[in-house]
Amino acid sequence: MSWLLYRWVWQLEAPLSIGMPPAGTLNRCRLYVPARAVWGAMTAELARNDSNDFPKYTELGEKLRKQARLTYLFPAGLSEDRFVPWLPIFKRGNGLVWQRETRGCMPDRVFRSWLLDTRPGTAIDPTADAAAEGSLRETECIGPFWRPAANEQPSPVGLVGYVFCRSEEIAREISKIDLLFLGGDTRYGLGRVRRVNWSEASDVFGTKPILEANTPCISSGVVFAHALRNNSDNTMVGALECLAGWDRTGTDGLAELDHKPLWIPGSTISNGAKAEWEISESGFWHYPPQSP
C-alpha cells in the first residue's frame, strides 16, 4: 500500500527550546525539531482531545508510530507569503552551513545569531528565599521572530516538515491538530506553535520520496535527520552524536535512543552519491534499509 505525503508548516507563537548538550551554564538549543519531539507532542494533543477520561497516551502513541512517519521540522522564513525552510549541510572547507533556495548559504554561527535568544533562570533556595548558589543559568531559545537587519522589519519564524500517512483516516486525524507545545519548559509558556498550512506534497525538501515501499524512503546525498549507516561510514562527511531520551512507558528512565552514534542532520555522502534512506518509526534515517 502506498503512503500519502503531506507538507505542514507551523509558526512560532512563543520561544521554543529544543535541548542539546550544554556549554557551561548555557543550556544550548537545537535549530530544528526532531521527529520524536513532534511525535510526543502530537500524542499528547490527540490523547487529551480524544477522551473525557484518562488520556490513552500509550495506545495513541503506538498508533501514530505504526501508521505515520515524520520528518524533522526545520526553521523557515517568509518569501512571497510562503515559508521556505533553511536546511543544514556540511560543505568541505566551511563545515556546517545553512542554505535556503533563494538566499545561498550561511555559516552555522551566523545563522544561530539570527534565530536564538537567551532566557536567564535560577533555582530558589526555599530556606533562604533567595537564589540557590551555583544555579544561575541561561537557556537558549528560538525566538518567534527572525532578528532583523538594519532598516528591516522582523518576520515570523516558521517550521517546515513532512508527514507520511498509511491511510486517509490517520491523515484526517493528524490534519485536525492545529496547535502543539514542543520542546522543554512548555508549562512555563514555551514551545507554543500553530499550524498555518497542511497540503499534499510530492517531494521532501526538494527530493523525490519512494512511497510504494513498506516503509517510506528518500533518495538523497544529504540527511535531514539523525541517521545511522549500517555499513562502513568512510564515505560520510559531518558530525556524530549520541542521543538519549526518557522512556516514559517503562522503568529504564534515561536511556540511549540508539546503541551507536548517529550522523547529525546535514551530514553528507562525500563522493556526491545518493543513497536510499529509510525513515524509521522514530524519525531516524537508516541506510541500508533495516530488515523486517
N, C-alpha and C positions, 0 to 999 in steps of 0.2 A: 504493500500500500504506500502511495506517495505521500510525502509530508507537505503540509501547507506552510507557506512562508509569509511572515508579516514584518513590516518595519514599524517600530514605535519610537516616539520622541517624547521625552519628559523635560519639563522646565523646573528649575530650582525655585522654590518659594522660601527657602531658609538655607543657611550654611549647611554643608554636607561634609561629614568626617568619615573617611574610609581608611582605617588604620593600617599602618605598616611599621616595621621596627623603628623604635625611637632613636633620637640622637641627643644624648644627654637629657636635659629637662624638656626637650621639644618632642611632643608626640606628633610624628610626621603623618602625612596624608597621601594616599594614592590619588592619581589624576584620572582614575577610571573606577567603575563599579564592577567587581567580579560577579559572575553569574550566580554564585552561591548566595551572595548577599541579596540579589534580586529575588531568587527563589524563596529565601526565608521571608522577605517582606511580602511577597505575593501570597505565600501560605498563610501568614498571619491575617492578611486582609480578607482572603476568601473564607477562612475559618470563622472569623468574627462576624462576617456578614451572612454566613450560611446557617447559623444555629442560634436559637434563643437560650439554649442550654450551654454546657461547657463546650468550647470550640473543639472541633475534631482536627487538631493540628497534624497529628501523625498520618491520619487517613488522607487528608487533602494534600499534604506534602508529598506522600508517595504517589498519589495520582498525578501530580504535576511532574514529578521525576520521570514517570513512565510514559506520559502522553505529551510531553513538551520538552523542547531543548531551548536553551537561552544562550545568546552571545553576551559578552561583556558590554557594558554601556560606556561610551567614550564622550568626552566633552565636545560640545558643538557650539558654533556661533551662527548668528543670523546672517544670511546672504540672500537678499531679494525675498524676504519673508519666508525663507526656508532654512531650517537648521542644518548646517553642513558640519560633519564631525572632523575633529583633528585626530589623527591616528599616529601611534608611535612606530618608529622603525630605527633599527641600528644601521648606520652608514659608516663605511670604512673611513677612518680619519676624523670623523665627527662624533662617534659614539651615538648615544640615544638622542634622536631628534623627533619632533612632532611635525607632521605635514598635513596640509589641507589642500584640496584640489585647486583652490583659487589663490592661495597665499604662499606657496612654497614651503620651506622648512624653517623651523625654529629650534634652537638648542633647548634641551630639557630645562636647564637653569632659567633661561629667559621665559619659557612657557609657564613654568611654575609661578613666576612672579606676576604673570597676567591673571592667574586664577586664585591664588591662595591668600588667605588672611590668617591671623592667629588670634586665638582667644585665651586670655590668661585664666588660670584657675588654681585653687589650693584646697587642701583639706583643713577642716576646722577641728581644733582640739577641744572636745566638749568640757574638759576640766578647767580650761583657761578661757574659753570662748574667744580664741584667737587662732591665727594660722598655725597649723602644726609645723614644727621645724623640719625643713628639708622637703616640704610638699609642694612648694611653688613650682608651677609648670605652665607651659603654653601648648595649645593644641592647634595644629594646622587644620584649616577647613577650606573647601572650595566655596567661594562666595557666590551669591545669587547673580552677580553681575561681573562681567569682564572688567578688569582695571583699564580705564580708557587712557589713551594717549592725550597729549595736549590738544585742546580745542575739539575733542571728540566727546560725544555723549555715551554714557555707559549703556551697554546692551546686555540682555539677559543671557544666562548660561543655560544651555540645553544638554541633554544626554541622549545619545542615539544608539540604538541596538536593534536586534532582530530576534524573532520568536519563531521556532519551528513547532507546528502542531500536528498531532496524529489525525485529528478529525475536526470537523466544523463545530462539533459540540464543545470541545475543550477550547477552541478558538473563541467561541462566543462567551464562555465563562471568563477567559482572560481579558477579552476586549471590554468587559464591564468594569474592570479596575481602572479608575481614573485618578487615584491618589495613593501614594506609597510613602512609607517612612523608612529610609535607607540608612545604613551605617550605624555609627555609635552615637550615644547621648540623645537618642530620639525623645526620651522623656523630658529633656531639657529644651525641646523645641528645634533640635537639629534634624536634618535629613528629610524634610518635607518636600516632595516633588509631585508635580501634577502633570498628567498626560495631556499633550497637546496634539498628538497625531497618532493614528493607527491605520495602516493601509497595507494592502497586498504588495509584495515585493518579488522581484525576480533575481536579485543579486544580494550579496552580503558584503558590504563595504567595497563595492565595485567588483567583486569576484563571484563568478557563477557557481552556485552550490549544486550538489548532487542530491536530489530529493527522492529518488526512487529506491535508495538503499534502506536496509533495516534501521540504520542509524544515519542521520544526515552527515554528509561530508562536504568539505570545502577544499578545492584545489588552489593552493596558494604557496608562494615562496616566503610569505611573512605570516607570523602567528599573531592573532589578535585576541589571545587568551593565554593563560598559563598552559604550557604544552610539554608533553612527555614523548620523547622519541625512544622506541624500544630497541632500536639498533644503535650503531655507532654514531656519536654526536660530533664527529670530526668535521662535518660539513656545516655545522650551525655556528652563527655569529650572534652574540648577545650576552645575556647575563642569566645566571641560575639563582634560584631562590627556593628555600624550603618553606612550606606552608603548614600551618597548624590551625585548628579550629575547635570549637566546643561541640561535643556530642551531647545534645540535649535529650536524646531519646534513650541513652544507655547510661552506664556507670563509669565510662572511661574518662570523663572530664575533657581536659585539653589534650588533643591527640593530633598526630600528623595526618594531613589530608592525603598524602601520598608518601610512600616509603623512599622515593627518590627526589632529588632536587628537580624543579621544573624550570623550563625556559620561560622568562617573563614576556609579557606582550611586547611586540616589536622585534623580537629575535627573528633572524632571517636565515635562509639557506644560502651559504656563502657563494656557491657557484652559479647563482641565479636560477637554479632549477625550481620546480614546484613539486609539492607532494600533496597527496590526498589525505587531509586531516579529518579524523572522525571526532565529532562533538559528543562528549560523554554526558551522562546524566548530571554530573557536577559542573558542566560547562567547560571542563578542561579539553584541550585538543590532544589527540593521540595519533602517532604515526609509527609504524603502520597501524591500521585499524585493529583493535583488540579482537581476539577470538570470542565467539559467543559463549 
